[in-house]
Amino acid sequence: MNFDHKIIWITGASSGIGKSLAIILSKQKTQLILSSRNEKELNAVKNACEHPENVMILPLDLENHTSLAAKVEEALLLFGGVDILFNNGGISQRSFVKDTALAVDKRIMDVNYLGTVALTKALLPHFIKKNKGHFVVITSIVGKIGTPLRSSYAASKHALHGFFDSLRAEVYQYNIKVTLVCPGFVQTNVSLNALTADGTHYNKMDSATKKGLMPEEFAEKLLKTVRQEKQEVYIGGFKEKLAVYIKRFFPKLLSKIIRKLAVN
């Protein structure tokens, strides 16, 4: 796949991975639609792009599911269609199950899972009609492995795998591609914005996150997998990727390793 002349929509585009994707893709012959809740930061990303005249801003809130069909209609009018949707928006978590309010669990699922599903469903008829399209879904290594302090976050990412694996099989006949991308640790604000047990922000940078891949490096690797139209890929450090295979072949060993991460 070549990104030249593609119309690309990125959610969670105001910072981190989404911002890096936008800046890299703007250097090619692309037309970009950037979305998140933060319109001010979206405009800052647009101004950082190499060809801002080819970048449009479309603020949206993934938690507001009923608004997303109208947002898709707006997006399709901006450049006359969409070729690739990067489902990148979401929130993380830093709290134990025993302490976490159910409202926090619900919000994480509403944003990460149902918001992504609602946006995807709203755009799907366009892809079917044109007999072409590509959904790129940013999940997580914890979409394959549950770890302490991230129960609902892990659940939301696991759910995305189930949904999009099913969707991939259903839309194969329409030449619609689905790529699931599982990041390990990336140096973004994900831990700063993560929800705690009562729904407030964690406001701390995890040491592991701080040592993770730079978002620009991650974005370059991500785009390579999209070009290759891979179905699922893990991008991160050696230990993070190794854990996926330990889970597959030696699940009891991984359980023992994961237990040591818990803090009483």
N, C-alpha and C positions, 0 to 999 in steps of 0.2 A: 504494500500500500504506500502511495505517495500522498502527502498531506496538501500538495499544491491544489489550489482552487476548491478546497474542502470548506464547508461551513461547519464550524465546531462550537459546541455549547459546553461550557464548563461551569459546574456548580461548585460552591466552596472556593470561589476564585479570588477572594479578597486577600488571601494570605497563604503562606505555606506551599503545599504541593500545587494547588490550583493556580496560585500566582505564578509559580515557576513554569507551569505548563503554558500559561498564557504568554509569558515573555518569550519563551523558546519558540512557540508556534507562530508568534507574530513576525518572526524573522523569515518565515516562509510565505508562500502566496496563499494565505488562508484568510478567511473571514471569521471573526470570533464573537461569540456571545458570552458575556461574563455575568455570572449570577452569584449572589449571596444576600444576606440581610443588610450588609453594611455598604450602602451606596457610596459614601465618602471614600472608603478604601477601594471600592471597585473602580472609581474614577482615577484614583492614584495608580492602580495597576494599569489601567488603560493608558495613562500618560507615560508609563514606563515602557510600554510596548513600542516596538520599532516602527510600526505603521498604525498609529492610533485611529486613523481614518477608517481602518478596516475592523475596528473593534466597537461593539455596541454593548451597552450596560442594560441589564434586565434584573433589577432587584427582586428577590423572592424569598419566602420563608417556607422551608420544607415541612415545618410543623403545621402549616395552614393547608391541609390537604385539599380542601374544596376550592382553593384559589389556583391550583396548579394547571388545571385544564385551560383556564384563561391565559395563564402565563405561556403555555405552549402555543396558543394561537398568536400571542404577541411575538414570540420568538420566530415563528414561521414567517411572519410579515417582515421581519427586519432585513433578511437577505433572501427571502423567497424559499426557505427550506432549512433543513438541518441534515448533515451527513453523519456526524459523530456526536454522541452525548457522553461526556465524562461525568458520571455520577460520583462526585467527590465530596459533596457537603456532608457534614455530620458532627457529632459531639462525642467525647469520650467520658470516662468515669474513673473515680478513685475513691472507692468505698466498699466496705465489707457488706455482704448480703444481710447479715443480722442487724445492721445499722441503717440500711438504705430504705427510705420511704418509698412506698409503692408508686407514688406520683413521679419520683425520679426514674424508676424503672420504665414507667409508661412514657415519659418524655423522651427518653433515649430511643425507645422503640418507635415512637411517633416520628422522630426526626430521621434516624439512621435507616430504619427499615421501611415504614409505611410512607414516609416522604419520598424516598427513592422509588418505591413501587408506584406511588401515585403519579409521579412525574414520568416514569417510564411508560406506564399504561396510557397516559395522555398523549405521548409522542408516538407510540407504537403504530396507530393507524396511518400516520404519515409515512413511516418506514415501509409498511405493508403496501401502501398505494404505489410508492416509487419502486418497490421490489428491491430495496437496498437500504442498508443502514448499519450502524455499529454502536452498541452499548458497551461502554467501558466503565466498570464498577470498581471503585476503590474500596476494598474491604479491609482486611488486616490479617496478620499472622494469627491473631486471636480469633479470627473467623474459622480457624482450623483447630485451635488449642485454647481452652479456657484457662485463664490465670487469675490469681487472687487480685481483688480490688477492681475487677473489670467484668463482673458477672453479666450485667445487662448489656454492656458494650459488646462483650463476646457473643451474647445471645443474638443481638441485632445483626452482627456480622455473619454469624452462622446462618441466620435466616436469609440473608442476601444470597448466600451460596445456594441454598435450596431453591429459592425463587428463580434465580437467573440460570441455574442448570436446567430447570424445567422449561423456562422460556426459550433457552437455546434450542432445545429439541423441538419445540412447537413452531419456531419461526425459521427453521433451516430452509424450508421450501421457498421462503421469500428472500433468500440471500441476505439475511440479517445476522450479523455476527455479535457474539457476546464474549467479552474478555473480563475475567475476574482477576484483579490485581491485589495481592496481599503484601502490604508494606510491613517491614519490621520497624525498627526505631528510625525516625526521621526527625531532623532538627526543625520542628515547627512549634506552634503555640498549642498543640493538642493537649498537653498536660496542664497548661495554664488555664485553658478554657474548660477542662474536664469538670463534670459535676461531682460533688461530694454527696454524702448521705442525705443532707437536707436540701439539696438542689443548688447550693451556692457553688461558685467556681473554686477550684483547687488553688489556683494562683501560684503554683510552684512549677519550676522546671525539673522534671525527673532527671536524675543523673544519666540514666540509660538513654533518654531522649536527647539529652545534651551531647551525648557521644555518638548519636546516630548519623545516618547519611545526611549530607546537605540536600535540601529540597531540589536544588538544581540538578545534582547528580542523580537523584531518584527520578526526577521528571525525564531526564534523557534516557534512562534505562526503561522507564515506563513506555515512552514513545516508541522505542525499538520493539517492544513486545506487541504494541498495537499495530505497527507496520507489518509484523509477521502474523498478525491475526491469531495469536495464541489464545487458547481457551482459559488457561489459568496459569498464573506465574507468581513466584515469591521473590520479593526484592528486599534485601536487608543484609545484616551481618551473617557470618558463617553459623554462629550458634542459633540464631533465630530460624534460619532455613533448615538447619539440621534437626531442630525440634519437630518440624513437620514430619520428617521421615522416621524419627524415633517414635512419634505418636502412632504412625502407621504400622511399624513392624515390632516395636517394643513398648506397647502402651503402659504396662505396669512400671517400667523404668521411668517413663516420662512423668507418670503420676508421682513417683517418689521425688523426682527433681522439682516438680511444680510445688509440692507441699513445702519444700524448703524455702520457697519464695514468700510464703505466708508469714505475716507478723502478728503475733498474739497480742 
